[in-house]
Amino acid sequence: MISDTNINLAMVENSQAFVYRQYLSGCDAKDYLDAEFRASRHCYGVWQVEGGITPPWDFRRSRRGAVITDVTTTGAQLSRWQRRW
């Protein structure tokens, strides 16, 4: 909260963020879900891409176990560059 403004809710209302349903139990879920619904109807921000963009939780799930290649060593895959999400 900044000056009585819920920044998280404002970002959802302005189509700058998705509602992460996994963490709604600690807040007023109805306000967040209503804000997301209204934002999605305007097709701005995260909703403007035709067909939608990948939500962060799906992106992270797809990246689990991905190996990041060390480009400085002719494509060798080094264990220190492995990133587990």
N, CA, C and O atoms as CSV, one atom per row, in Angstrom:
chain,resi,resn,atom,element,x,y,z
A,1,MET,N,N,0.839,-1.187,0.000
A,1,MET,CA,C,0.000,0.000,0.000
A,1,MET,C,C,0.880,1.245,0.000
A,1,MET,O,O,1.822,1.369,0.783
A,2,ILE,N,N,0.554,2.127,-0.870
A,2,ILE,CA,C,1.208,3.426,-0.902
A,2,ILE,C,C,0.101,4.473,-0.913
A,2,ILE,O,O,-0.730,4.504,-1.821
A,3,SER,N,N,0.098,5.318,0.092
A,3,SER,CA,C,-0.934,6.364,0.198
A,3,SER,C,C,-2.332,5.782,0.028
A,3,SER,O,O,-3.137,6.303,-0.744
A,4,ASP,N,N,-2.613,4.720,0.736
A,4,ASP,CA,C,-3.916,4.055,0.690
A,4,ASP,C,C,-4.252,3.462,-0.677
A,4,ASP,O,O,-5.423,3.206,-0.959
A,5,THR,N,N,-3.258,3.241,-1.527
A,5,THR,CA,C,-3.465,2.623,-2.829
A,5,THR,C,C,-2.867,1.225,-2.813
A,5,THR,O,O,-1.687,1.054,-2.509
A,6,ASN,N,N,-3.669,0.239,-3.135
A,6,ASN,CA,C,-3.199,-1.131,-3.233
A,6,ASN,C,C,-2.537,-1.277,-4.605
A,6,ASN,O,O,-3.217,-1.393,-5.624
A,7,ILE,N,N,-1.204,-1.271,-4.613
A,7,ILE,CA,C,-0.446,-1.299,-5.859
A,7,ILE,C,C,-0.728,-2.573,-6.656
A,7,ILE,O,O,-0.870,-2.519,-7.878
A,8,ASN,N,N,-0.811,-3.710,-5.977
A,8,ASN,CA,C,-1.082,-4.972,-6.676
A,8,ASN,C,C,-2.424,-4.920,-7.399
A,8,ASN,O,O,-2.526,-5.290,-8.568
A,9,LEU,N,N,-3.437,-4.463,-6.699
A,9,LEU,CA,C,-4.765,-4.374,-7.307
A,9,LEU,C,C,-4.768,-3.355,-8.444
A,9,LEU,O,O,-5.406,-3.579,-9.473
A,10,ALA,N,N,-4.065,-2.243,-8.267
A,10,ALA,CA,C,-3.991,-1.227,-9.317
A,10,ALA,C,C,-3.330,-1.789,-10.574
A,10,ALA,O,O,-3.753,-1.478,-11.688
A,11,MET,N,N,-2.296,-2.615,-10.405
A,11,MET,CA,C,-1.634,-3.215,-11.576
A,11,MET,C,C,-2.576,-4.153,-12.311
A,11,MET,O,O,-2.587,-4.174,-13.541
A,12,VAL,N,N,-3.363,-4.926,-11.583
A,12,VAL,CA,C,-4.334,-5.830,-12.215
A,12,VAL,C,C,-5.399,-5.003,-12.938
A,12,VAL,O,O,-5.760,-5.307,-14.075
A,13,GLU,N,N,-5.898,-3.963,-12.280
A,13,GLU,CA,C,-6.926,-3.117,-12.884
A,13,GLU,C,C,-6.438,-2.439,-14.162
A,13,GLU,O,O,-7.215,-2.220,-15.091
A,14,ASN,N,N,-5.143,-2.108,-14.205
A,14,ASN,CA,C,-4.574,-1.416,-15.363
A,14,ASN,C,C,-3.974,-2.374,-16.391
A,14,ASN,O,O,-3.200,-1.956,-17.252
A,15,SER,N,N,-4.323,-3.632,-16.306
A,15,SER,CA,C,-3.878,-4.659,-17.267
A,15,SER,C,C,-2.362,-4.814,-17.308
A,15,SER,O,O,-1.798,-5.114,-18.360
A,16,GLN,N,N,-1.708,-4.614,-16.184
A,16,GLN,CA,C,-0.260,-4.751,-16.116
A,16,GLN,C,C,0.162,-6.015,-15.384
A,16,GLN,O,O,1.356,-6.293,-15.271
A,17,ALA,N,N,-0.802,-6.786,-14.885
A,17,ALA,CA,C,-0.481,-8.004,-14.138
A,17,ALA,C,C,-1.664,-8.957,-14.184
A,17,ALA,O,O,-2.813,-8.558,-14.373
A,18,PHE,N,N,-1.338,-10.229,-14.005
A,18,PHE,CA,C,-2.366,-11.265,-13.872
A,18,PHE,C,C,-2.647,-11.485,-12.384
A,18,PHE,O,O,-1.840,-11.119,-11.530
A,19,VAL,N,N,-3.778,-12.076,-12.092
A,19,VAL,CA,C,-4.072,-12.500,-10.722
A,19,VAL,C,C,-3.477,-13.883,-10.533
A,19,VAL,O,O,-3.805,-14.814,-11.269
A,20,TYR,N,N,-2.618,-14.014,-9.565
A,20,TYR,CA,C,-1.993,-15.305,-9.268
A,20,TYR,C,C,-2.905,-16.006,-8.267
A,20,TYR,O,O,-2.821,-15.771,-7.062
A,21,ARG,N,N,-3.763,-16.856,-8.773
A,21,ARG,CA,C,-4.815,-17.461,-7.957
A,21,ARG,C,C,-4.296,-18.282,-6.776
A,21,ARG,O,O,-4.994,-18.434,-5.773
A,22,GLN,N,N,-3.106,-18.798,-6.887
A,22,GLN,CA,C,-2.529,-19.609,-5.809
A,22,GLN,C,C,-2.392,-18.798,-4.517
A,22,GLN,O,O,-2.440,-19.369,-3.428
A,23,TYR,N,N,-2.224,-17.488,-4.621
A,23,TYR,CA,C,-1.987,-16.654,-3.449
A,23,TYR,C,C,-3.174,-15.768,-3.075
A,23,TYR,O,O,-3.005,-14.803,-2.329
A,24,LEU,N,N,-4.350,-16.069,-3.570
A,24,LEU,CA,C,-5.518,-15.241,-3.272
A,24,LEU,C,C,-6.087,-15.423,-1.876
A,24,LEU,O,O,-6.891,-14.603,-1.431
A,25,SER,N,N,-5.696,-16.462,-1.182
A,25,SER,CA,C,-6.292,-16.724,0.128
A,25,SER,C,C,-5.977,-15.625,1.139
A,25,SER,O,O,-6.727,-15.459,2.101
A,26,GLY,N,N,-4.903,-14.875,0.956
A,26,GLY,CA,C,-4.530,-13.833,1.903
A,26,GLY,C,C,-5.111,-12.473,1.572
A,26,GLY,O,O,-4.809,-11.500,2.263
A,27,CYS,N,N,-5.943,-12.370,0.528
A,27,CYS,CA,C,-6.509,-11.069,0.161
A,27,CYS,C,C,-7.971,-11.203,-0.227
A,27,CYS,O,O,-8.564,-12.278,-0.138
A,28,ASP,N,N,-8.531,-10.092,-0.656
A,28,ASP,CA,C,-9.927,-10.101,-1.084
A,28,ASP,C,C,-9.998,-10.608,-2.521
A,28,ASP,O,O,-9.867,-9.833,-3.468
A,29,ALA,N,N,-10.202,-11.893,-2.672
A,29,ALA,CA,C,-10.173,-12.555,-3.978
A,29,ALA,C,C,-11.178,-11.941,-4.951
A,29,ALA,O,O,-10.870,-11.783,-6.132
A,30,LYS,N,N,-12.349,-11.600,-4.482
A,30,LYS,CA,C,-13.381,-11.052,-5.373
A,30,LYS,C,C,-12.911,-9.759,-6.030
A,30,LYS,O,O,-13.120,-9.569,-7.228
A,31,ASP,N,N,-12.281,-8.867,-5.267
A,31,ASP,CA,C,-11.787,-7.606,-5.846
A,31,ASP,C,C,-10.777,-7.867,-6.954
A,31,ASP,O,O,-10.835,-7.251,-8.018
A,32,TYR,N,N,-9.847,-8.792,-6.695
A,32,TYR,CA,C,-8.814,-9.095,-7.680
A,32,TYR,C,C,-9.395,-9.760,-8.925
A,32,TYR,O,O,-9.052,-9.388,-10.047
A,33,LEU,N,N,-10.269,-10.736,-8.728
A,33,LEU,CA,C,-10.849,-11.435,-9.874
A,33,LEU,C,C,-11.750,-10.526,-10.695
A,33,LEU,O,O,-11.755,-10.603,-11.924
A,34,ASP,N,N,-12.515,-9.663,-10.024
A,34,ASP,CA,C,-13.349,-8.691,-10.747
A,34,ASP,C,C,-12.486,-7.719,-11.547
A,34,ASP,O,O,-12.801,-7.396,-12.692
A,35,ALA,N,N,-11.397,-7.255,-10.936
A,35,ALA,CA,C,-10.493,-6.324,-11.624
A,35,ALA,C,C,-9.869,-6.984,-12.836
A,35,ALA,O,O,-9.750,-6.362,-13.891
A,36,GLU,N,N,-9.470,-8.238,-12.695
A,36,GLU,CA,C,-8.873,-8.944,-13.833
A,36,GLU,C,C,-9.893,-9.135,-14.948
A,36,GLU,O,O,-9.562,-8.981,-16.123
A,37,PHE,N,N,-11.122,-9.467,-14.592
A,37,PHE,CA,C,-12.165,-9.646,-15.597
A,37,PHE,C,C,-12.404,-8.345,-16.366
A,37,PHE,O,O,-12.480,-8.352,-17.595
A,38,ARG,N,N,-12.523,-7.230,-15.640
A,38,ARG,CA,C,-12.737,-5.934,-16.295
A,38,ARG,C,C,-11.558,-5.579,-17.198
A,38,ARG,O,O,-11.748,-5.100,-18.316
A,39,ALA,N,N,-10.349,-5.816,-16.712
A,39,ALA,CA,C,-9.154,-5.499,-17.497
A,39,ALA,C,C,-9.092,-6.338,-18.770
A,39,ALA,O,O,-8.721,-5.838,-19.832
A,40,SER,N,N,-9.450,-7.587,-18.663
A,40,SER,CA,C,-9.394,-8.474,-19.834
A,40,SER,C,C,-10.401,-8.044,-20.903
A,40,SER,O,O,-10.172,-8.258,-22.094
A,41,ARG,N,N,-11.500,-7.449,-20.486
A,41,ARG,CA,C,-12.522,-6.998,-21.444
A,41,ARG,C,C,-12.045,-5.801,-22.266
A,41,ARG,O,O,-12.516,-5.588,-23.383
A,42,HIS,N,N,-11.101,-5.012,-21.712
A,42,HIS,CA,C,-10.588,-3.840,-22.433
A,42,HIS,C,C,-9.483,-4.196,-23.425
A,42,HIS,O,O,-9.165,-3.405,-24.312
A,43,CYS,N,N,-8.899,-5.382,-23.276
A,43,CYS,CA,C,-7.830,-5.851,-24.175
A,43,CYS,C,C,-6.617,-4.923,-24.219
A,43,CYS,O,O,-6.069,-4.659,-25.289
A,44,TYR,N,N,-6.205,-4.433,-23.054
A,44,TYR,CA,C,-5.000,-3.627,-22.948
A,44,TYR,C,C,-3.941,-4.415,-22.191
A,44,TYR,O,O,-4.229,-5.462,-21.611
A,45,GLY,N,N,-2.727,-3.909,-22.201
A,45,GLY,CA,C,-1.645,-4.492,-21.401
A,45,GLY,C,C,-1.440,-5.964,-21.684
A,45,GLY,O,O,-1.257,-6.359,-22.836
A,46,VAL,N,N,-1.468,-6.787,-20.635
A,46,VAL,CA,C,-1.217,-8.221,-20.787
A,46,VAL,C,C,-2.291,-8.915,-21.610
A,46,VAL,O,O,-2.104,-10.058,-22.028
A,47,TRP,N,N,-3.389,-8.258,-21.846
A,47,TRP,CA,C,-4.504,-8.852,-22.590
A,47,TRP,C,C,-4.525,-8.442,-24.051
A,47,TRP,O,O,-5.395,-8.905,-24.789
A,48,GLN,N,N,-3.609,-7.593,-24.504
A,48,GLN,CA,C,-3.693,-7.071,-25.867
A,48,GLN,C,C,-3.147,-8.008,-26.936
A,48,GLN,O,O,-3.452,-7.823,-28.114
A,49,VAL,N,N,-2.358,-8.999,-26.570
A,49,VAL,CA,C,-1.786,-9.925,-27.546
A,49,VAL,C,C,-2.860,-10.916,-27.980
A,49,VAL,O,O,-3.463,-11.595,-27.149
A,50,GLU,N,N,-3.093,-10.991,-29.286
A,50,GLU,CA,C,-4.105,-11.912,-29.795
A,50,GLU,C,C,-3.715,-13.344,-29.431
A,50,GLU,O,O,-2.586,-13.763,-29.687
A,51,GLY,N,N,-4.614,-14.073,-28.855
A,51,GLY,CA,C,-4.328,-15.434,-28.409
A,51,GLY,C,C,-3.757,-15.473,-27.000
A,51,GLY,O,O,-3.609,-16.547,-26.417
A,52,GLY,N,N,-3.437,-14.312,-26.453
A,52,GLY,CA,C,-2.947,-14.221,-25.083
A,52,GLY,C,C,-1.448,-14.445,-24.964
A,52,GLY,O,O,-0.812,-15.006,-25.857
A,53,ILE,N,N,-0.900,-13.996,-23.846
A,53,ILE,CA,C,0.503,-14.245,-23.553
A,53,ILE,C,C,0.588,-15.354,-22.512
A,53,ILE,O,O,-0.393,-15.659,-21.834
A,54,THR,N,N,1.744,-15.940,-22.395
A,54,THR,CA,C,1.931,-17.010,-21.425
A,54,THR,C,C,1.965,-16.423,-20.027
A,54,THR,O,O,2.806,-15.572,-19.737
A,55,PRO,N,N,1.072,-16.860,-19.157
A,55,PRO,CA,C,1.109,-16.369,-17.771
A,55,PRO,C,C,2.422,-16.785,-17.104
A,55,PRO,O,O,2.987,-17.825,-17.445
A,56,PRO,N,N,2.904,-15.990,-16.167
A,56,PRO,CA,C,4.193,-16.272,-15.536
A,56,PRO,C,C,4.306,-17.669,-14.939
A,56,PRO,O,O,5.366,-18.289,-15.031
A,57,TRP,N,N,3.235,-18.179,-14.328
A,57,TRP,CA,C,3.309,-19.497,-13.695
A,57,TRP,C,C,3.472,-20.600,-14.739
A,57,TRP,O,O,4.125,-21.607,-14.463
A,58,ASP,N,N,2.896,-20.436,-15.930
A,58,ASP,CA,C,3.091,-21.421,-16.997
A,58,ASP,C,C,4.498,-21.322,-17.582
A,58,ASP,O,O,5.114,-22.336,-17.909
A,59,PHE,N,N,5.000,-20.098,-17.712
A,59,PHE,CA,C,6.355,-19.908,-18.226
A,59,PHE,C,C,7.370,-20.567,-17.291
A,59,PHE,O,O,8.267,-21.281,-17.740
A,60,ARG,N,N,7.223,-20.324,-15.998
A,60,ARG,CA,C,8.152,-20.926,-15.034
A,60,ARG,C,C,8.075,-22.446,-15.066
A,60,ARG,O,O,9.099,-23.126,-14.988
A,61,ARG,N,N,6.879,-22.972,-15.179
A,61,ARG,CA,C,6.710,-24.427,-15.223
A,61,ARG,C,C,7.415,-25.014,-16.443
A,61,ARG,O,O,7.997,-26.095,-16.360
A,62,SER,N,N,7.368,-24.316,-17.569
A,62,SER,CA,C,7.994,-24.825,-18.788
A,62,SER,C,C,9.517,-24.719,-18.734
A,62,SER,O,O,10.207,-25.420,-19.474
A,63,ARG,N,N,10.043,-23.868,-17.883
A,63,ARG,CA,C,11.482,-23.655,-17.782
A,63,ARG,C,C,12.149,-24.552,-16.739
A,63,ARG,O,O,13.376,-24.553,-16.645
A,64,ARG,N,N,11.398,-25.303,-15.967
A,64,ARG,CA,C,11.982,-26.175,-14.946
A,64,ARG,C,C,12.916,-27.173,-15.599
A,64,ARG,O,O,12.562,-27.839,-16.572
A,65,GLY,N,N,14.100,-27.263,-15.054
A,65,GLY,CA,C,15.052,-28.227,-15.556
A,65,GLY,C,C,15.762,-27.786,-16.820
A,65,GLY,O,O,16.531,-28.552,-17.401
A,66,ALA,N,N,15.511,-26.538,-17.257
A,66,ALA,CA,C,16.166,-26.059,-18.470
A,66,ALA,C,C,17.655,-25.863,-18.220
A,66,ALA,O,O,18.073,-25.485,-17.126
A,67,VAL,N,N,18.427,-26.121,-19.230
A,67,VAL,CA,C,19.877,-25.920,-19.155
A,67,VAL,C,C,20.216,-24.674,-19.955
A,67,VAL,O,O,19.852,-24.562,-21.126
A,68,ILE,N,N,20.911,-23.741,-19.325
A,68,ILE,CA,C,21.335,-22.526,-20.000
A,68,ILE,C,C,22.753,-22.750,-20.492
A,68,ILE,O,O,23.648,-23.062,-19.707
A,69,THR,N,N,22.956,-22.592,-21.780
A,69,THR,CA,C,24.253,-22.847,-22.393
A,69,THR,C,C,25.214,-21.707,-22.117
A,69,THR,O,O,24.838,-20.537,-22.199
A,70,ASP,N,N,26.452,-22.042,-21.790
A,70,ASP,CA,C,27.502,-21.047,-21.580
A,70,ASP,C,C,28.058,-20.673,-22.942
A,70,ASP,O,O,28.815,-21.443,-23.534
A,71,VAL,N,N,27.692,-19.502,-23.447
A,71,VAL,CA,C,28.071,-19.107,-24.799
A,71,VAL,C,C,29.552,-18.769,-24.923
A,71,VAL,O,O,30.065,-18.676,-26.038
A,72,THR,N,N,30.244,-18.585,-23.814
A,72,THR,CA,C,31.665,-18.251,-23.885
A,72,THR,C,C,32.540,-19.483,-24.075
A,72,THR,O,O,33.740,-19.349,-24.311
A,73,THR,N,N,31.969,-20.673,-23.977
A,73,THR,CA,C,32.767,-21.899,-24.072
A,73,THR,C,C,32.288,-22.782,-25.218
A,73,THR,O,O,32.056,-23.975,-25.028
A,74,THR,N,N,32.142,-22.216,-26.375
A,74,THR,CA,C,31.750,-22.938,-27.593
A,74,THR,C,C,30.566,-23.876,-27.385
A,74,THR,O,O,30.573,-25.010,-27.865
A,75,GLY,N,N,29.573,-23.412,-26.684
A,75,GLY,CA,C,28.338,-24.181,-26.539
A,75,GLY,C,C,28.375,-25.277,-25.509
A,75,GLY,O,O,27.423,-26.055,-25.437
A,76,ALA,N,N,29.406,-25.391,-24.710
A,76,ALA,CA,C,29.457,-26.435,-23.690
A,76,ALA,C,C,28.415,-26.147,-22.613
A,76,ALA,O,O,28.197,-24.996,-22.237
A,77,GLN,N,N,27.785,-27.190,-22.132
A,77,GLN,CA,C,26.807,-27.027,-21.072
A,77,GLN,C,C,27.492,-27.298,-19.745
A,77,GLN,O,O,27.923,-28.416,-19.463
A,78,LEU,N,N,27.581,-26.255,-18.939
A,78,LEU,CA,C,28.255,-26.369,-17.660
A,78,LEU,C,C,27.220,-26.437,-16.543
A,78,LEU,O,O,26.227,-25.711,-16.568
A,79,SER,N,N,27.450,-27.302,-15.571
A,79,SER,CA,C,26.476,-27.501,-14.501
A,79,SER,C,C,26.252,-26.228,-13.697
A,79,SER,O,O,25.161,-26.032,-13.162
A,80,ARG,N,N,27.248,-25.361,-13.598
A,80,ARG,CA,C,27.038,-24.125,-12.831
A,80,ARG,C,C,26.057,-23.191,-13.513
A,80,ARG,O,O,25.556,-22.259,-12.884
A,81,TRP,N,N,25.774,-23.422,-14.791
A,81,TRP,CA,C,24.828,-22.588,-15.502
A,81,TRP,C,C,23.453,-23.222,-15.590
A,81,TRP,O,O,22.552,-22.669,-16.222
A,82,GLN,N,N,23.286,-24.357,-14.972
A,82,GLN,CA,C,21.960,-24.962,-14.962
A,82,GLN,C,C,21.102,-24.189,-13.985
A,82,GLN,O,O,21.521,-23.865,-12.874
A,83,ARG,N,N,19.929,-23.910,-14.412
A,83,ARG,CA,C,19.019,-23.155,-13.547
A,83,ARG,C,C,17.752,-23.942,-13.363
A,83,ARG,O,O,17.086,-24.293,-14.337
A,84,ARG,N,N,17.423,-24.212,-12.167
A,84,ARG,CA,C,16.176,-24.934,-11.840
A,84,ARG,C,C,15.184,-23.924,-11.282
A,84,ARG,O,O,15.478,-23.216,-10.319
A,85,TRP,N,N,14.034,-23.868,-11.881
A,85,TRP,CA,C,12.996,-22.935,-11.423
A,85,TRP,C,C,12.194,-23.554,-10.371
A,85,TRP,O,O,11.268,-22.930,-9.854
